[in-house]
């Protein structure tokens, strides 16, 4: 009899699911009716294999054990670590590998190479053999001056120039450019007193004010003071004048979009006058806001600007700014004396800008060989000049890193070694532009041994001649600037505004080619930190460095370069031989 097919009912008679396939080829027998479990029989296996298969069978039957495996592993590791001894013997001294160039060891190098250096006669007359590279064409100043009247002024701009001599100079030039671009009247800039330079000099003490105004008269209106009616309106107190806080290196478009509208703003003030006869209404239209102040004003204009703005900067820096008559007379007298003392080199001398004054050494946070006294001096100088800036919580001073990165001022000894390596011998005349050298008696001795013809403004001029300028740092810097400007070679050792402006001014003066040595201080740090270096090796490195400076004598300005260092092509135009020959034939 055939069995009838039936659909399964509510589950009571549901057949068991089919058994899972065997999980291992080692499984031999299956026992139990329908339990779904396996029974393993292991044949011909060792005891270790049997134990392994028993563990595996348990894991397969109880798969949840896998969840506890990490916990079991960690527990086992903790137990193991607890049984191991970690006693380590710490040495008394841990040797740390020092970075080459991070320690000041120049005096050791000097002792090492001194005898060889003095015996080297191959560098005679080096000053006439440098700068053999072609000038890549002649460039001539071509700053155009406009002629004719200026339109009505949009108002007055008053700026406060901060910093030292050359930072103030850039402020003046930028102020001229901004005033000319906005068609405003520039009030002669005021010099802010600085706690470091401590020079109360005014514009007319440093520059020829009359010449400045006259040179710019067709391009920018310049007045020597704020008109009286405006001073009355602000209670004779310039701090009451609206002051623009402008970000550093702002674009000229910012001045047009933000400063000019404020300058042009007009307000009406109504005055009601009451008399004994009756009431009369009188309305006076007074221009209250056509006068603004910008303080501070150092570096408040981008280096990259339209040609008309750059032209005004060039006109101000290279044509309008001339030192006042007393400073110019003193500077030119020292130039003449330097040439007289350089007769053995055809009147040629080199100038060195040495930044090894106490404040510069303190600010750099570099360590030299002065020991405890130097450390105490530097701490006192930092506190005096910067009031806790270097002792803030979290501030870490790293002299070694500063030296490796080329941020440490060169000492007089290092400058002497560098120049002797570059081929300048004892017969070379050097003018040293500097303030008061830190611990000068000790630091200057080796430089004077290497260059006995070295001069300073104090050595070239009498005390009576320098008396009018002695206590004014900016005026003394102006004298240094003049002597360096006319030297055959200029050597910069630390950077800053002084060498940057001098670099550009010398290019402007020498037809686009500036004979300037700008050493790679990162490389110098490594050479001076090697007491095993020989003179021939050191000299080879120095000559290579000098050749690199020679190739950089002429450079065109790139968009983000300073026009005060790179006057070509904004302030100078290239000339060809035809033009030069025509000029020569006419003269």
Secondary structure, DSSP 8 states (H G I E B T S, - for coil): ---------SSTT---------S-TT--B--SSS----B----S--HHHHHHHHHHHHHHH-TTHHHHHHHHHHHHHHHHHHTS-------S-------TT-S--HHHHHHHHHHHHHH--TTTTGGGTS--S--SSEEEE------S-------EEEEEE-SSHHHHHHHHHHHHHHHHHTT-EEE--EE---TTT-----HHHHB-HHHHHHHHTTT-EEESS--HHHHHHTTT-GGGS-EE---TT--HHHIIIIIHHHHH----EEEEEE-SS-EEEEEE----SSEEEE-S-TT-S-S---HHHHHHHHIIIIII--B-HHHHHHHHHHHHHHHHTTGGGTT--EEEE---BHHHHHHHT---S-HHHHHHHHHHHHHHHHTTTTSSTT----HHHHHHTT-S---HHHHHHHHHHTT--TT--EEEE-S-BTTHHHHHHHHHHH-TTEE-HHHHS-HHHHTTTTT-HHHHHHHHHHHHHTSSEEEESS-SHHHHHHHHHHHHHTTT---EEE--HHHHHHHHT-TT--HHHHHHHHHHHHHHHHHTSS----TTS-TTT--BTTTEEEE-HHHHHHHHHH-
